[in-house]
Amino acid sequence: MPKAPKSAYLRFGVQAPYHANEFDNRVQALNGGAVMTLTVDVISDVICPWCYIGKRRLEAAVASRRGRTNVRARWHPFQLNPQMPEAGMNRREYRTAKFGSWERSLALDAQVTAAGRTEGIPFAFDQIERTPNTLDAHRLIWLAGEDGVQDAVVEALFRAYFTEGRDVSNRLVLLDVVTGAGLDRGRAGDLLTGDGGLRAVRSGEEKARRAGVSGVPFFLVNDQPAFSGAREPSAFLAAFDRALKGPPPAGEGGVCAVGAGGSPSC
């Protein structure tokens, strides 16, 4: 299982600048007479269920600080299946091959479903027919960061895949999903027909892997590695409090990891 990098300080901000309307749970507060602002960088993949759960737990932590802390969230790419064919694969066939049996896959899905239920996420794995390639989704998330609607687009992609069973490697599906979340359809379409965002996504993934990130979600607070995994809101609050005091300890909660041979765990 991955450990948090001990000396890595990942400067992701230049890739996905924060915009004032990007994160729903923004608040301002005075801390010793000054506004306290925290930036949370989230490294994730669209097909990582623990990333969706982690998003909910981050939101709960931020909501509990409403009126005291201004939190800025930015989303960065990590492909759990970088070798996935562009059109994706049949999910049952893919997961049966990966986990040894369909029954094992169903058991893992049930564990995630139970965890998601506590966060209000109605995972519908039975509706998902394909495991997608997520490169185009990450390119659109990058564009959404440029246009100030990143959090909404990330939420829409998670919801479309995990609760509606939509194929997020299909470009027409992607355009419908991100347009509904506020991204301009024309700009999104132009990006997908060209190579827009590709360099930013490749660069972000390389930075993460070079820094030792091998599983997602992975969270940084004020450029300091905080932890991997979908931890409880209390872990986020502790990371917020530590942010100005130095690097936090290593460790992880629920996580989608890439192990030996490049095989993701979920």
C-alpha positions, -999 to +999 in steps of 0.1 A: +000+000+000+013+035-008+029+057+018+027+095+019+059+110+004+080+122+033+098+151+016+077+159-015+062+193-019+041+192-050+035+225-067+003+219-086-011+254-084+002+265-118-017+238-135-052+244-121-056+279-107-083+284-081-113+304-091-136+321-066-167+301-077-150+267-079-157+252-044-192+253-029-180+253+008-158+284+007-158+306+038-136+333+053-125+338+088-101+358+109-072+340+125-053+363+147-065+392+127-057+377+093-078+357+069-069+320+071-068+304+037-060+267+029-055+251-005-064+215-008-049+197-038-066+164-046-050+138-068-077+114-081-091+094-109-127+095-122-131+058-118-118+056-082-148+051-058-127+060-028-120+094-045-157+101-046-161+091-009-130+112-001-146+142-018-177+139+004-156+137+035-135+167+025-167+186+019-180+176+054-147+188+070-149+222+051-186+226+060-177+221+097-153+251+094-178+274+078-173+309+091-137+302+102-117+289+073-114+296+036-107+263+018-097+262-019-099+228-036-081+219-068-082+186-087-053+168-104-050+138-127-040+102-119-049+074-142-053+041-124-055+023-158-032+043-181-030+014-206-068+011-208-080+011-245-095+044-256-130+029-257-126+012-223-134-025-216-163-046-205-163-042-168-172-077-159-145-092-181-120-067-169-126-071-132-130-109-134-095-110-149-081-086-124-096-101-092-098-138-102-135-140-102-167-120-106-178-129-071-146-113-057-154-082-077-190-081-063-177-085-028-154-055-032-182-035-048-204-043-018-178-029+006-175+003-013-213+006-015-216+003+022-190+030+028-206+052+002-241+049+017-228+065+049-218+095+028-250+097+008-235+083-024-258+057-040-232+037-058-248+017-087-221-007-098-247-030-113-255-002-138-218+001-150-212-019-181-177-006-190-145+003-173-135+035-191-103+051-202-102+084-182-077+105-201-103+127-218-122+131-185-090+144-170-084+168-199-119+182-193-113+185-156-082+206-164-102+228-187-129+232-160-101+244-137-092+271-162-129+281-166-137+281-128-161+252-127-138+224-118-155+211-086-188+210-104-174+190-133-156+166-110-188+160-091-208+155-123-183+130-137-183+110-104-221+110-104-224+100-140-201+071-137-208+057-103-245+064-098-258+065-134-236+039-150-227+062-179-197+055-201-173+084-194-149+073-222-175+081-247-169+117-259-206+125-265-214+113-230-185+134-216-197+165-235-233+161-221-220+156-185-195+185-184-219+209-202-245+201-176-220+210-149-213+245-165-185+239-189-189+255-223-198+228-248-179+244-277-147+248-257-150+212-244-156+199-279-126+218-293-104+204-266-115+168-273-110+171-310-075+185-305-047+179-280-058+206-255-050+198-219-029+167-228+004+182-218-011+195-185-025+160-177+007+142-185+027+167-165+005+164-135+006+126-136+044+126-139+048+150-110+026+128-088+043+096-096+078+112-093+068+123-058+059+088-048+021+089-052+010+054-062-026+054-050-056+078-049-071+098-035-041+117-023-045+150-005-021+179-001-028+209+022-010+241+014+014+222-008+023+197+020+014+161+016-013+153+040-024+117+035-037+091+010-071+075+012-107+086+019-102+094+056-129+106+079-136+144+082-116+146+114-085+136+095-090+166+072-095+189+101-063+177+117-045+182+084-059+217+082-046+225+117-012+211+109-008+228+075+012+258+089+032+237+113+051+213+090+046+180+071+021+156+086+027+119+093+023+092+067-007+069+064-038+061+045-075+053+046-096+037+018-075+040-013-073+028-049-036+018-052-014+008-081+007-022-071+035-042-085+031-047-123+008-016-125-024-033-115-049-010-097-066-024-066-101-011-074 
